[in-house]
Amino acid sequence: MNRTNKNILRGGLILFYIFIIALITLGISSLYSYLNTGADRSTMLHTEQIQERYYIPIIKWDTSNIKGRPLDATTLQSVEEDYLNAWYVRVRALKNNSLTGIEDYYTANATAKITQLIDYNLSKKISVEMTTLEHHPKVEFFSEDGQLIVLTDTDVLVHEQLYKDGVFVNKSSSLNSYKIILLLEDGYWRIRQFVKTSSTEKLKKVSSRPLNINLKGINYYPRSAPWDTFGTQFHQDTIATDFKIIKDAGLNSIRIFVGYEDFGKEHVAVDKLERLQVLLDQAQIADIKVLVTLFDFYGNYTVSDWTMTQQHLLQVVQTIKDHDALLGYDIKNEPDLDYNSRNKEAVESWLEHMIYRIKLIDDMHPITIGWSNTISATALVDQVDFVTFHYYQPLNELETALTDLKNTTGHKKIAVTEYGVSSYSGLWNLMGSSEEEQANYHKEAQELLNKNKLAFMSWTLYDFESVPENVTGTYPWRRNPQKF
């Protein structure tokens, strides 16, 4: 019995020693790996905030005629990453009046200057929401020891919104130039000097393109995929059949919707773009023009989100801008419905920039905004190429509303790009219309549209017996009236 206990004790001691030796070996291995490959920066710096949100402005480098040593592609990539991260933490600092992450991307002297700015803002109860949308850095000098870089960043497109005590005060967009000195510390590039050398609020001129078609159209989703045109049920033959129905009805155009999240947000999905091109191809075959409504179901608008929505826009517009079936762009469906929840100034600032960005890419197609009513449609009239609104009010009020709108829009063309009435009549819409009343509504509406020479796109090609919950929510009194 004693011998058995001793054997058990010996075995336990041996296993314990093996465990200790394994821990020591693992520790030495980890230390060796750390010393030879460099520590993971995310364990050293406040990069979790960089990883949570992307900051991806347009950036175009000029590395010609660098004084000093040559700059290789790997080093340039590292510089770009740290440089944009430095801008990002600066943006976060000014918004939150906090120095979180600043010391990770700025040297002590540069950090001190940002600290002074934040202290001033705190004393005045000011916060600044800002972003940069475009950078054009030129590398002027790269030291022979590879530790210092001097660059000039020109035409940096900056947007700022100033808030005092949380209340919006004003906004501005400007093109600025900066002289930047970067130092290599701990294997990463930190900003040592950050000096604004020039600034102008005169942005690049963008051209306008008037609407040159008399719209007679309809909003379009496939019968089996309401609010999900480019989903798993997308099929070329379905699209072709539907477009023949539309053309045979004497219509010349459709309005479709590109969902921001559905298409992959800032990283647009290739398969979605391919389906969008297929739809445009079928429209061209049917001799139908397509008004593409962007950013469907997007509702953030915060300045920190702008670089991502800009990237989304670039990928979509670059893909379709040369297609013969493209009629133009509707920036956003009913953005005025977000005024109360997202701040009117923030919504309209975002709309203005997206219009500006599209016109820099595509100056051949007109741009509009699908406002939910005639009153909201008076906003940003000088920014859009034609004015559009949606109308679900009584038809006998349309002409008065249209007269008021024309007093603001001047000579710009006006189109109603949604109108109609549901034929759903049930528990959640006891006063709903019958199909006969629906038909009479469209007949009366058409007479008014013709009388006022108003372009139109009705809602919608098909009646839908079901409405996705992500469109109206789960409450039946909200979902069911959307049917039919």
ROROMI-727861 format. One record per residue (C-alpha): residue in three letters; x, y negated, z. Coordinates in steps of 0.1 Angstrom, whole numbers, plus 5000, padded with zeros to 4 digits. Layout:
 resn   xx   yy   zz
  ALA    X    Y    Z
...
***
This chain:
 resn   xx   yy   zz
  MET 5000 5000 5000
  ASN 5028 4976 5009
  ARG 5046 4985 4977
  THR 5015 4976 4957
  ASN 5011 4942 4974
  LYS 5048 4935 4967
  ASN 5043 4943 4930
  ILE 5013 4921 4928
  LEU 5032 4892 4944
  ARG 5062 4897 4921
  GLY 5039 4897 4891
  GLY 5022 4865 4903
  LEU 5055 4847 4908
  ILE 5067 4857 4873
  LEU 5036 4844 4857
  PHE 5039 4811 4877
  TYR 5075 4807 4866
  ILE 5066 4813 4830
  PHE 5038 4787 4833
  ILE 5062 4761 4847
  ILE 5088 4768 4820
  ALA 5061 4764 4793
  LEU 5051 4730 4807
  ILE 5087 4718 4808
  THR 5093 4730 4772
  LEU 5061 4713 4760
  GLY 5071 4681 4777
  ILE 5106 4681 4762
  SER 5091 4689 4728
  SER 5067 4660 4730
  LEU 5094 4636 4741
  TYR 5117 4648 4713
  SER 5088 4643 4688
  TYR 5081 4608 4702
  LEU 5117 4597 4699
  ASN 5121 4610 4664
  THR 5089 4600 4648
  GLY 5079 4569 4667
  ALA 5049 4566 4691
  ASP 5014 4565 4678
  ARG 5006 4528 4679
  SER 4970 4534 4690
  THR 4985 4547 4723
  MET 5005 4514 4727
  LEU 4983 4487 4713
  HIS 4946 4477 4713
  THR 4939 4492 4679
  GLU 4906 4508 4690
  GLN 4889 4476 4679
  ILE 4906 4478 4645
  GLN 4894 4513 4641
  GLU 4858 4505 4652
  ARG 4852 4479 4625
  TYR 4870 4475 4592
  TYR 4884 4442 4581
  ILE 4889 4445 4543
  PRO 4891 4411 4525
  ILE 4903 4410 4490
  ILE 4941 4407 4490
  LYS 4964 4402 4460
  TRP 5002 4402 4467
  ASP 5028 4383 4447
  THR 5062 4400 4453
  SER 5080 4384 4424
  ASN 5112 4363 4430
  ILE 5117 4373 4466
  LYS 5148 4358 4482
  GLY 5169 4383 4502
  ARG 5165 4420 4500
  PRO 5140 4438 4477
  LEU 5106 4447 4493
  ASP 5096 4483 4486
  ALA 5060 4495 4483
  THR 5060 4514 4517
  THR 5072 4483 4536
  LEU 5046 4461 4518
  GLN 5019 4485 4528
  SER 5030 4483 4564
  VAL 5032 4445 4562
  GLU 4997 4443 4547
  GLU 4981 4465 4574
  ASP 4997 4446 4603
  TYR 4990 4412 4586
  LEU 4953 4419 4581
  ASN 4950 4434 4616
  ALA 4965 4402 4629
  TRP 4938 4382 4612
  TYR 4912 4406 4625
  VAL 4922 4402 4662
  ARG 4924 4364 4657
  VAL 4888 4365 4644
  ARG 4877 4386 4674
  ALA 4895 4363 4698
  LEU 4878 4331 4685
  LYS 4844 4348 4685
  ASN 4847 4362 4721
  ASN 4871 4336 4735
  SER 4893 4365 4746
  LEU 4929 4373 4740
  THR 4923 4410 4737
  GLY 4947 4425 4712
  ILE 4965 4391 4704
  GLU 4998 4401 4720
  ASP 4999 4432 4698
  TYR 5000 4412 4666
  TYR 5015 4379 4676
  THR 5048 4370 4693
  ALA 5048 4351 4725
  ASN 5050 4316 4709
  ALA 5022 4323 4685
  THR 5001 4338 4713
  ALA 5006 4307 4733
  LYS 4991 4285 4706
  ILE 4960 4308 4702
  THR 4957 4307 4740
  GLN 4955 4269 4739
  LEU 4928 4270 4712
  ILE 4907 4294 4732
  ASP 4911 4274 4764
  TYR 4899 4244 4746
  ASN 4869 4262 4731
  LEU 4860 4276 4766
  SER 4861 4241 4781
  LYS 4837 4228 4754
  LYS 4815 4260 4755
  ILE 4823 4266 4719
  SER 4827 4299 4700
  VAL 4836 4303 4663
  GLU 4825 4332 4641
  MET 4848 4333 4612
  THR 4862 4356 4585
  THR 4885 4355 4556
  LEU 4872 4369 4523
  GLU 4902 4366 4500
  HIS 4940 4363 4504
  HIS 4968 4356 4479
  PRO 5001 4360 4499
  LYS 5034 4354 4481
  VAL 5065 4369 4498
  GLU 5091 4341 4497
  PHE 5119 4357 4518
  PHE 5128 4392 4532
  SER 5159 4392 4554
  GLU 5188 4415 4547
  ASP 5184 4433 4580
  GLY 5147 4440 4572
  GLN 5135 4423 4603
  LEU 5119 4390 4591
  ILE 5095 4381 4563
  VAL 5084 4346 4552
  LEU 5052 4344 4531
  THR 5028 4317 4518
  ASP 4992 4327 4517
  THR 4973 4305 4493
  ASP 4936 4301 4485
  VAL 4925 4320 4516
  LEU 4887 4319 4515
  VAL 4876 4312 4550
  HIS 4841 4310 4563
  GLU 4833 4296 4598
  GLN 4802 4292 4619
  LEU 4804 4271 4650
  TYR 4782 4278 4680
  LYS 4779 4257 4712
  ASP 4763 4274 4742
  GLY 4753 4302 4718
  VAL 4733 4278 4696
  PHE 4743 4274 4659
  VAL 4759 4240 4652
  ASN 4773 4240 4616
  LYS 4790 4261 4590
  SER 4818 4256 4565
  SER 4836 4275 4537
  SER 4870 4264 4526
  LEU 4901 4274 4507
  ASN 4932 4272 4529
  SER 4969 4278 4525
  TYR 4992 4290 4553
  LYS 5029 4294 4559
  ILE 5035 4327 4578
  ILE 5066 4342 4594
  LEU 5065 4378 4604
  LEU 5089 4396 4627
  LEU 5095 4433 4629
  GLU 5092 4444 4666
  ASP 5088 4479 4679
  GLY 5084 4491 4643
  TYR 5054 4468 4636
  TRP 5051 4433 4620
  ARG 5040 4405 4644
  ILE 5032 4369 4634
  ARG 5058 4345 4648
  GLN 5046 4314 4630
  PHE 5011 4306 4617
  VAL 5008 4271 4601
  LYS 4979 4258 4579
  THR 4995 4237 4551
  SER 4964 4227 4532
  SER 4926 4229 4532
  THR 4898 4220 4508
  GLU 4860 4227 4509
  LYS 4859 4225 4471
  LEU 4854 4262 4462
  LYS 4859 4275 4427
  LYS 4832 4265 4403
  VAL 4808 4293 4393
  SER 4786 4293 4362
  SER 4749 4298 4361
  ARG 4730 4320 4337
  PRO 4693 4313 4331
  LEU 4667 4340 4328
  ASN 4662 4346 4291
  ILE 4634 4372 4291
  ASN 4597 4368 4298
  LEU 4594 4393 4326
  LYS 4565 4418 4323
  GLY 4576 4445 4346
  ILE 4570 4468 4375
  ASN 4588 4479 4406
  TYR 4601 4515 4403
  TYR 4606 4546 4424
  PRO 4601 4581 4410
  ARG 4568 4597 4420
  SER 4584 4623 4443
  ALA 4610 4601 4458
  PRO 4596 4568 4471
  TRP 4622 4545 4486
  ASP 4649 4571 4476
  THR 4654 4567 4438
  PHE 4691 4580 4439
  GLY 4686 4608 4463
  THR 4687 4646 4459
  GLN 4656 4646 4437
  PHE 4672 4623 4411
  HIS 4669 4638 4376
  GLN 4675 4622 4342
  ASP 4644 4638 4326
  THR 4621 4624 4354
  ILE 4636 4589 4348
  ALA 4631 4592 4310
  THR 4595 4603 4313
  ASP 4587 4575 4337
  PHE 4603 4549 4315
  LYS 4583 4561 4285
  ILE 4551 4555 4306
  ILE 4563 4520 4315
  LYS 4572 4511 4279
  ASP 4539 4525 4266
  ALA 4521 4503 4291
  GLY 4535 4472 4273
  LEU 4560 4464 4300
  ASN 4596 4453 4293
  SER 4614 4455 4327
  ILE 4617 4473 4360
  ARG 4630 4463 4395
  ILE 4650 4489 4413
  PHE 4667 4491 4448
  VAL 4703 4500 4457
  GLY 4704 4509 4494
  TYR 4734 4496 4513
  GLU 4738 4526 4536
  ASP 4724 4550 4510
  PHE 4752 4541 4486
  GLY 4779 4544 4512
  LYS 4783 4509 4526
  GLU 4818 4496 4521
  HIS 4830 4529 4506
  VAL 4804 4533 4477
  ALA 4798 4569 4468
  VAL 4809 4578 4432
  ASP 4779 4601 4427
  LYS 4755 4573 4435
  LEU 4771 4550 4410
  GLU 4769 4577 4384
  ARG 4732 4581 4390
  LEU 4727 4543 4388
  GLN 4745 4544 4354
  VAL 4723 4573 4342
  LEU 4692 4552 4351
  LEU 4706 4522 4332
  ASP 4713 4545 4302
  GLN 4677 4558 4302
  ALA 4665 4522 4305
  GLN 4685 4512 4275
  ILE 4671 4541 4254
  ALA 4636 4530 4264
  ASP 4644 4494 4256
  ILE 4637 4483 4292
  LYS 4657 4458 4312
  VAL 4666 4464 4349
  LEU 4666 4439 4377
  VAL 4689 4455 4403
  THR 4680 4447 4439
  LEU 4711 4450 4461
  PHE 4716 4456 4498
  ASP 4683 4473 4504
  PHE 4677 4481 4541
  TYR 4707 4460 4551
  GLY 4700 4436 4580
  ASN 4732 4426 4599
  TYR 4745 4394 4582
  THR 4771 4387 4610
  VAL 4802 4371 4598
  SER 4824 4400 4610
  ASP 4804 4422 4585
  TRP 4811 4401 4554
  THR 4843 4418 4542
  MET 4825 4451 4542
  THR 4794 4439 4524
  GLN 4817 4421 4499
  GLN 4835 4454 4492
  HIS 4802 4471 4486
  LEU 4791 4444 4462
  LEU 4824 4445 4443
  GLN 4822 4482 4436
  VAL 4785 4481 4425
  VAL 4787 4450 4403
  GLN 4820 4460 4387
  THR 4804 4493 4377
  ILE 4772 4479 4361
  LYS 4781 4444 4350
  ASP 4787 4453 4313
  HIS 4757 4475 4309
  ASP 4733 4464 4281
  ALA 4702 4474 4302
  LEU 4712 4451 4331
  LEU 4688 4422 4334
  GLY 4703 4406 4365
  TYR 4707 4408 4403
  ASP 4683 4404 4431
  ILE 4706 4398 4461
  LYS 4683 4411 4488
  ASN 4647 4422 4493
  GLU 4628 4398 4516
  PRO 4657 4385 4536
  ASP 4635 4358 4552
  LEU 4619 4386 4572
  ASP 4651 4387 4592
  TYR 4652 4350 4600
  ASN 4638 4354 4636
  SER 4659 4384 4645
  ARG 4692 4375 4628
  ASN 4692 4336 4627
  LYS 4681 4318 4596
  GLU 4715 4300 4591
  ALA 4734 4333 4593
  VAL 4711 4350 4568
  GLU 4713 4321 4543
  SER 4751 4318 4547
  TRP 4756 4355 4539
  LEU 4732 4351 4508
  GLU 4752 4321 4495
  HIS 4785 4340 4497
  MET 4772 4371 4480
  ILE 4758 4349 4452
  TYR 4792 4332 4449
  ARG 4811 4365 4448
  ILE 4789 4380 4421
  LYS 4792 4350 4399
  LEU 4830 4352 4401
  ILE 4827 4388 4388
  ASP 4798 4385 4364
  ASP 4789 4352 4348
  MET 4767 4367 4322
  HIS 4737 4378 4342
  PRO 4712 4357 4363
  ILE 4708 4360 4401
  THR 4678 4357 4423
  ILE 4665 4365 4458
  GLY 4633 4384 4464
  TRP 4617 4362 4490
  SER 4586 4375 4508
  ASN 4565 4344 4501
  THR 4563 4311 4482
  ILE 4574 4290 4512
  SER 4606 4309 4518
  ALA 4613 4308 4480
  THR 4621 4271 4483
  ALA 4654 4280 4501
  LEU 4687 4281 4482
  VAL 4670 4270 4450
  ASP 4703 4254 4438
  GLN 4721 4287 4443
  VAL 4699 4311 4423
  ASP 4694 4312 4385
  PHE 4657 4319 4387
  VAL 4632 4319 4417
  THR 4613 4349 4427
  PHE 4588 4356 4455
  HIS 4563 4383 4466
  TYR 4526 4377 4469
  TYR 4502 4397 4490
  GLN 4479 4368 4500
  PRO 4444 4361 4486
  LEU 4446 4355 4449
  ASN 4425 4323 4452
  GLU 4454 4307 4471
  LEU 4480 4316 4445
  GLU 4478 4285 4423
  THR 4480 4261 4452
  ALA 4511 4279 4466
  LEU 4526 4280 4431
  THR 4521 4242 4426
  ASP 4539 4235 4459
  LEU 4568 4258 4449
  LYS 4572 4242 4415
  ASN 4576 4208 4432
  THR 4608 4222 4447
  THR 4622 4244 4420
  GLY 4621 4218 4392
  HIS 4627 4234 4358
  LYS 4639 4268 4370
  LYS 4619 4298 4359
  ILE 4597 4314 4385
  ALA 4586 4350 4388
  VAL 4565 4370 4412
  THR 4584 4402 4416
  GLU 4560 4420 4439
  TYR 4522 4418 4441
  GLY 4494 4443 4445
  VAL 4469 4458 4469
  SER 4467 4492 4485
  SER 4438 4516 4478
  TYR 4443 4533 4511
  SER 4412 4532 4532
  GLY 4412 4551 4565
  LEU 4415 4550 4602
  TRP 4444 4526 4601
  ASN 4429 4503 4574
  LEU 4392 4504 4577
  MET 4388 4473 4555
  GLY 4410 4488 4528
  SER 4402 4486 4491
  SER 4389 4513 4468
  GLU 4406 4522 4436
  GLU 4379 4502 4417
  GLU 4387 4472 4439
  GLN 4423 4477 4433
  ALA 4418 4477 4395
  ASN 4397 4445 4398
  TYR 4425 4429 4418
  HIS 4450 4436 4391
  LYS 4427 4423 4364
  GLU 4422 4391 4383
  ALA 4459 4388 4391
  GLN 4468 4392 4354
  GLU 4445 4364 4344
  LEU 4460 4341 4369
  LEU 4496 4350 4359
  ASN 4488 4344 4322
  LYS 4471 4312 4330
  ASN 4501 4299 4349
  LYS 4526 4314 4325
  LEU 4542 4333 4354
  ALA 4566 4362 4349
  PHE 4557 4392 4370
  MET 4567 4426 4383
  SER 4539 4445 4400
  TRP 4541 4469 4430
  THR 4545 4498 4419
  LEU 4545 4524 4391
  TYR 4530 4552 4413
  ASP 4508 4555 4444
  PHE 4525 4573 4472
  GLU 4507 4596 4495
  SER 4535 4595 4520
  VAL 4559 4568 4532
  PRO 4593 4577 4547
  GLU 4596 4569 4584
  ASN 4628 4549 4579
  VAL 4608 4524 4558
  THR 4580 4514 4582
  GLY 4588 4534 4614
  THR 4567 4561 4629
  TYR 4536 4542 4639
  PRO 4507 4553 4618
  TRP 4491 4518 4617
  ARG 4522 4506 4600
  ARG 4529 4535 4577
  ASN 4495 4544 4564
  PRO 4485 4509 4550
  GLN 4517 4512 4528
  LYS 4503 4542 4510
  PHE 4487 4540 4476
***
